[in-house]
Amino acid sequence: MRVLVTGGAGFIGSAVVRHLVKVKRYDVLVVDKLTYAGSLTSLTAVENDQRYRFLRADICDRAKINEAISSFRPQRIMHLAAESHVDRSITGPQDFIDTNIIGTFTMLECARLYFASLSQSEKDVFRFLHVSTDEVYGTLGEDGLFREDTPYDPSSPYSASKAASDHLAKAWARTYGLPVIVTNCSNNYGPFHFPEKLIPLMILNALEGKPLPVYGDGMNIRDWLYVEDHARALDLVVERGRIGETYNIGGRNERRNIDVVRSICNLMDKYSPSAEAHGKLIRFVADRPGHDARYAIDASKLEAELGWRAEENFETGIEKTVRWYLENRWWWQPLRCRDSGRRLGLLNSIEETI
């Protein structure tokens, strides 16, 4: 099996690549622009494997993408490349429009032309998986879950750009017959997560005795999914999912942001104790604009149709994550030094608090 993975040097993408190469033993071509959030060190585990190869390219570059597809001749394309940080999208939306919308359009067009050139037996095998987020659905109240038929209601430039890319993928399936499947996932966490995101930022700030900034009152709720569970789910969906369908992927692990941070503090007290409890570092800071109150995924369709189950609950996953960061300074230290431990891209007041 030959699989082309866009964004394969990113957080979720690298987990997918490690799974495909080391567990499934597939031939994998990673296409990645290597922006600030992409790092080849996330692929150290497979870098010497003959089944892995890498191409540095922008998914908006149609000539390079066409060449990559025509020469590698993938049987599957797993499209994960995206600008993904909400804070950055608020102050710099252009990159999100370019990568998430124009880049997805380019990938779909290149895939469509390639698909048209295939024999019927090759067409029967080919799949295009478009990986998206639950943030396209907007926000939930105290009750209810996001289902595959939940209307889209994006709140941020990031989620709006991902919503647009979802619609493009589904339109290319309906209009051109491209065998597309779409997934929408909840918040991922785990090893190799870029340090600006909530969980790694809290771990590393706590390690260094820096303030732990929590937006608003910390009551915003997210459904947390361990990244390796997500990688397994994506492989399963592209292999056995129904063409033209959407599958929601969630961990059934809803937590308030403040409780996530407190869990991290408790684990840091256990594995990296300091003179004072790490919880004393928590600081509530001005909320970000358009901050959705609650996300929660109904993964029943994926579970019932394909038999997927998350192997990690939040307690086991967050402990593994904290311990991984404590034991793998070699990976995060260069990124941390480069960005000074800041949560990038939003409000000066927040950055000053950190």
TITIBA-408848 format. One line per 2 residues: number of its first residue (from 1); their letters; for each residue x, y, z of C-alpha. Coordinates in pm, 1 decimal. Example, Ala and Ser with C-alpha at 12.3 -4.5 7.8 and 13.67 -1.06 7.14 Angstrom:
// TITIBA-408848
1> AS> 1230.0 -450.0 780.0  1367.0 -106.0 714.0
END
This chain:
// TITIBA-408848
1> MR> 0.0 0.0 0.0  132.3 343.8 -99.6
3> VL> 1.7 635.5 105.3  72.6 1005.6 52.1
5> VT> 34.3 1203.6 375.5  21.8 1583.0 365.9
7> GG> 128.5 1755.8 686.0  310.0 1440.9 790.6
9> AG> 572.3 1630.3 991.8  306.5 1790.0 1210.6
11> FI> 161.0 1665.9 1536.6  -121.9 1441.0 1414.9
13> GS> 39.1 1376.6 1077.5  359.4 1239.5 1229.1
15> AV> 158.4 1004.8 1451.0  -20.4 879.8 1139.0
17> VR> 308.9 829.9 953.8  468.8 642.1 1243.1
19> HL> 164.0 413.8 1256.5  154.7 351.8 882.0
21> VK> 526.8 278.6 851.1  601.9 95.0 1175.3
23> VK> 272.6 -87.4 1236.1  110.5 -126.4 893.4
25> RY> 442.9 -137.6 704.6  309.1 76.5 419.7
27> DV> 515.9 284.3 177.9  460.1 645.5 281.4
29> LV> 543.9 974.3 111.6  523.3 1271.9 346.3
31> VD> 455.4 1608.6 184.2  510.8 1895.8 425.6
33> KL> 602.5 2262.1 395.1  778.9 2252.4 734.1
35> TY> 623.4 2565.0 877.7  693.9 2654.5 1240.5
37> AG> 473.8 2364.3 1362.0  628.3 2095.9 1140.6
39> SL> 943.2 1918.3 1248.8  1129.7 1627.6 1093.2
41> TS> 1242.9 1532.4 1442.7  886.7 1407.2 1495.9
43> LT> 967.1 1143.7 1232.5  1298.2 1026.2 1378.9
45> AV> 1147.6 683.7 1446.8  1098.4 621.5 1072.5
47> EN> 1363.6 839.6 908.3  1587.7 543.1 822.3
49> DQ> 1306.9 312.1 716.4  1312.4 231.3 344.7
51> RY> 932.7 258.1 335.6  944.6 628.9 428.7
53> RF> 1029.2 921.3 204.8  988.5 1297.0 241.6
55> LR> 916.4 1587.2 7.5  930.3 1946.1 125.3
57> AD> 652.6 2121.5 -63.8  366.5 2365.3 -17.5
59> IC> 28.3 2205.0 -85.2  -65.0 2522.6 -274.5
61> DR> 209.1 2449.2 -529.8  13.4 2260.2 -794.1
63> AK> 313.9 2168.6 -1006.3  497.3 2005.5 -714.4
65> IN> 187.0 1826.9 -590.3  105.0 1695.4 -937.6
67> EA> 460.3 1568.5 -974.9  455.7 1407.3 -629.7
69> IS> 131.3 1225.4 -698.3  216.2 1114.3 -1050.5
71> SF> 559.8 981.1 -950.9  461.5 813.9 -622.2
73> RP> 124.3 686.4 -752.4  -48.7 663.5 -413.2
75> QR> -341.4 434.4 -350.4  -447.8 662.2 -68.5
77> IM> -405.7 1030.7 3.7  -443.6 1134.5 367.1
79> HL> -473.0 1512.8 374.4  -378.6 1652.3 715.2
81> AA> -178.1 1963.0 620.3  -338.0 2268.0 779.9
83> ES> -278.7 2580.2 980.5  -442.3 2475.2 1304.7
85> HV> -394.6 2722.8 1590.8  -702.2 2933.8 1671.8
87> DR> -502.0 3209.8 1841.3  -284.0 3261.4 1534.6
89> SI> -588.5 3268.6 1307.9  -736.1 3561.2 1500.0
91> TG> -442.0 3793.4 1437.5  -316.0 3640.2 1110.7
93> PQ> -598.3 3475.1 914.0  -432.6 3494.4 570.5
95> DF> -218.8 3182.6 621.0  -531.2 2990.6 719.3
97> ID> -716.6 3095.1 405.7  -418.0 3007.2 187.7
99> TN> -331.0 2668.9 337.5  -664.9 2537.2 455.9
101> II> -880.3 2652.7 164.4  -653.4 2708.9 -136.1
103> GT> -427.0 2422.0 -33.7  -717.7 2181.6 1.7
105> FT> -856.5 2294.2 -335.0  -516.0 2227.1 -491.3
107> ML> -494.0 1880.8 -335.2  -844.0 1792.6 -453.9
109> EC> -775.8 1909.4 -807.5  -447.0 1720.5 -830.2
111> AR> -614.0 1410.4 -688.5  -904.1 1444.7 -932.5
113> LY> -674.0 1457.7 -1235.8  -473.1 1163.1 -1104.7
115> FA> -788.5 963.3 -1030.8  -913.9 1020.1 -1386.1
117> SL> -595.2 861.3 -1521.3  -634.1 538.0 -1325.0
119> SQ> -767.0 207.6 -1450.5  -1097.7 92.7 -1310.4
121> SE> -931.1 -155.1 -1076.7  -702.6 121.7 -947.8
123> KD> -999.6 355.8 -903.1  -1173.5 92.2 -693.9
125> VF> -885.6 103.3 -443.9  -807.6 477.0 -436.2
127> RF> -929.2 692.9 -144.1  -884.9 1058.4 -47.5
129> LH> -918.7 1123.3 326.9  -976.3 1483.7 432.5
131> VS> -898.9 1535.3 802.0  -1082.1 1815.8 980.2
133> TD> -1191.7 1936.6 1322.8  -1498.8 1946.6 1545.1
135> EV> -1456.8 2323.4 1565.2  -1647.9 2356.8 1236.1
137> YG> -1966.3 2283.4 1432.2  -1934.1 2587.8 1656.0
139> TL> -2025.7 2557.8 2022.0  -2250.6 2337.0 2233.8
141> GE> -2458.1 2420.2 2538.3  -2446.4 2213.1 2854.3
143> DG> -2606.5 1915.2 2679.9  -2577.2 1737.5 2346.7
145> LF> -2296.7 1612.5 2124.5  -2165.2 1694.8 1778.4
147> RE> -2297.7 1443.1 1527.6  -2207.0 1403.9 1162.4
149> DT> -2530.4 1584.5 1069.7  -2477.0 1877.4 1308.7
151> PY> -2502.2 2205.7 1109.8  -2177.1 2394.0 1061.4
153> DP> -2140.7 2713.2 1265.8  -1769.6 2807.2 1283.6
155> SS> -1663.6 3081.8 1524.9  -1299.3 3161.1 1440.6
157> PY> -1104.7 3223.8 1119.8  -942.6 2882.9 1176.6
159> SA> -1268.5 2691.3 1206.2  -1423.3 2886.8 917.6
161> SK> -1131.1 2793.5 693.9  -1162.9 2427.3 792.1
163> AA> -1539.0 2438.3 732.9  -1473.4 2573.5 383.3
165> SD> -1223.8 2294.6 315.4  -1475.3 2033.2 431.9
167> HL> -1734.1 2168.1 189.6  -1482.6 2160.6 -94.7
169> AK> -1394.5 1798.2 -22.5  -1759.0 1694.4 -15.4
171> AW> -1832.9 1890.4 -331.7  -1548.5 1719.2 -520.0
173> AR> -1697.2 1386.2 -413.8  -2046.7 1475.4 -534.2
175> TY> -1953.6 1664.8 -848.3  -1656.1 1468.1 -976.9
177> GL> -1700.5 1130.6 -811.3  -1369.6 1157.3 -626.3
179> PV> -1374.0 888.5 -351.9  -1353.0 1126.9 -57.6
181> IV> -1409.2 1054.7 311.7  -1411.4 1333.6 572.5
183> TN> -1329.0 1309.0 941.9  -1388.4 1563.4 1218.2
185> CS> -1196.1 1510.1 1538.9  -1194.3 1648.9 1891.2
187> NN> -891.8 1807.7 2059.8  -581.4 1590.6 2027.5
189> YG> -300.0 1562.8 2280.0  4.9 1344.7 2329.6
191> PF> 373.5 1322.5 2230.6  525.8 1560.1 1972.9
193> HF> 258.6 1828.6 2029.0  390.3 2175.9 1940.9
195> PE> 463.9 2370.2 2261.9  225.0 2659.3 2195.3
197> KL> -82.6 2436.0 2244.5  -256.2 2416.4 2582.7
199> IP> -133.1 2085.5 2723.8  236.0 2100.8 2624.8
201> LM> 248.9 2469.9 2715.1  119.0 2395.3 3064.7
203> IL> 363.7 2106.8 3111.4  667.3 2304.3 3001.3
205> NA> 573.7 2627.5 3179.3  519.3 2426.2 3496.9
207> LE> 857.2 2258.1 3450.4  1022.6 2598.9 3423.0
209> GK> 822.7 2761.3 3704.2  645.6 3002.5 3470.7
211> PL> 281.7 3117.0 3502.3  13.7 2886.0 3360.8
213> PV> -224.9 3114.8 3167.5  -586.1 2995.0 3152.8
215> YG> -832.6 3182.9 2934.3  -1135.4 3340.7 3103.9
217> DG> -1263.9 3140.3 3399.0  -1132.8 2807.4 3267.4
219> MN> -1484.3 2664.0 3233.6  -1462.5 2601.7 2856.9
221> IR> -1500.7 2229.3 2789.0  -1318.4 2017.9 2532.1
223> DW> -1334.9 1649.6 2440.9  -978.6 1512.8 2449.1
225> LY> -844.0 1244.4 2214.8  -503.0 1080.9 2251.3
227> VE> -318.1 1133.5 1923.7  -221.7 769.4 1870.6
229> DH> -587.8 667.3 1907.0  -666.6 925.1 1640.6
231> AR> -398.2 789.1 1407.6  -546.4 440.5 1433.8
233> AL> -892.1 578.9 1363.9  -779.3 762.3 1051.0
235> DL> -613.0 450.7 914.0  -930.3 253.3 981.1
237> VV> -1155.7 514.0 817.7  -951.6 540.1 499.0
239> ER> -933.2 160.3 478.4  -1292.1 64.6 558.3
241> GR> -1501.2 381.3 572.4  -1780.2 443.9 325.0
243> IG> -1702.8 678.6 37.7  -1875.0 1015.6 65.7
245> ET> -1935.9 979.1 438.8  -1821.9 1183.8 737.1
247> YN> -1695.1 1020.5 1056.4  -1658.6 1203.8 1385.7
249> IG> -1364.5 1092.6 1600.9  -1371.5 1170.3 1972.3
251> GR> -1229.5 1031.2 2290.8  -1541.5 1063.9 2510.1
253> NE> -1322.2 1254.5 2755.0  -1484.3 1590.3 2825.1
255> RR> -1288.0 1811.8 3059.6  -1301.3 2176.5 3163.5
257> NI> -983.0 2360.4 3069.4  -910.5 2440.9 3433.1
259> DV> -941.5 2073.0 3523.8  -699.4 1979.0 3246.6
261> VR> -447.3 2225.7 3386.9  -499.2 2103.9 3742.0
263> SI> -447.3 1743.6 3628.8  -118.2 1846.2 3471.7
265> CN> -16.1 2028.7 3790.3  -87.3 1720.9 4000.3
267> LM> 120.4 1502.0 3770.4  402.4 1755.5 3770.1
269> DK> 392.3 1754.9 4151.0  434.6 1376.3 4131.8
271> YS> 700.3 1346.0 3862.1  883.7 1679.4 3883.4
273> PS> 822.5 1821.7 4231.7  922.7 2177.6 4317.2
275> AE> 930.9 2384.5 4635.9  568.8 2491.7 4585.1
277> AH> 277.2 2305.0 4432.3  254.4 2370.5 4059.3
279> GK> -110.5 2471.3 4094.6  5.1 2799.4 4246.1
281> LI> 132.9 2897.5 3900.1  -218.7 2909.5 3748.8
283> RF> -320.5 3255.8 3627.1  -657.4 3347.8 3474.8
285> VA> -611.0 3582.3 3179.3  -837.2 3771.3 2938.6
287> DR> -1044.6 3533.8 2727.7  -984.3 3506.4 2355.7
289> PG> -1247.8 3640.3 2113.4  -1513.0 3392.3 2000.1
291> HD> -1404.4 3127.6 2251.7  -1650.9 2838.2 2210.5
293> AR> -1798.8 2715.9 2539.0  -1805.2 2341.7 2482.1
295> YA> -1711.4 2075.1 2228.6  -1811.8 1710.6 2258.1
297> ID> -1806.8 1442.2 1988.6  -2054.0 1160.9 1933.1
299> AS> -1830.7 889.9 1786.0  -2108.4 630.3 1770.5
301> KL> -2100.6 601.6 1391.6  -1728.3 524.5 1384.5
303> EA> -1760.3 283.6 1675.4  -2063.2 98.1 1534.6
305> EL> -1959.2 79.6 1168.3  -1585.0 22.6 1199.9
307> GW> -1542.6 -109.1 1552.0  -1300.9 162.8 1666.1
309> RA> -1247.7 232.9 2035.3  -1009.2 474.5 2202.0
311> EE> -748.5 280.8 2397.9  -658.6 571.9 2626.1
313> NF> -887.3 756.2 2864.3  -788.3 1103.5 2975.3
315> ET> -621.6 988.8 3295.9  -395.2 735.8 3125.5
317> GI> -329.0 957.5 2824.7  -239.0 1271.2 3017.5
319> EK> -0.3 1077.5 3242.9  173.8 929.6 2937.9
321> TV> 192.6 1278.1 2786.7  341.7 1447.2 3092.1
323> RW> 600.9 1172.8 3130.3  689.1 1189.8 2760.0
325> YL> 766.4 1562.2 2780.2  973.9 1514.2 3093.0
327> EN> 1174.5 1237.6 2922.6  1213.9 1395.2 2575.5
329> RW> 1369.6 1735.3 2620.4  1572.3 1668.8 2302.0
331> WW> 1256.3 1715.3 2095.2  1088.8 2014.7 2254.2
333> QP> 1384.8 2218.0 2383.5  1487.5 2361.3 2042.5
335> LR> 1125.7 2458.9 1970.1  1085.9 2605.2 2316.0
337> CR> 1401.6 2813.0 2282.3  1294.3 2938.0 1941.0
339> DS> 956.9 3063.3 2060.9  1050.5 3151.2 2420.3
341> GR> 763.8 2948.4 2567.8  499.8 3192.0 2447.5
343> RL> 147.9 3107.1 2347.4  178.0 3267.7 2009.7
345> GL> -46.7 3484.0 1802.8  -312.5 3640.5 2022.4
347> LN> -316.8 3922.6 2274.9  -26.4 4115.8 2419.1
349> SI> -184.8 4096.8 2765.1  -169.3 3718.0 2754.3
351> EE> 187.4 3708.5 2628.6  290.5 3956.6 2895.3
353> TI> 128.1 3740.9 3162.0  332.6 3441.9 3049.0
END
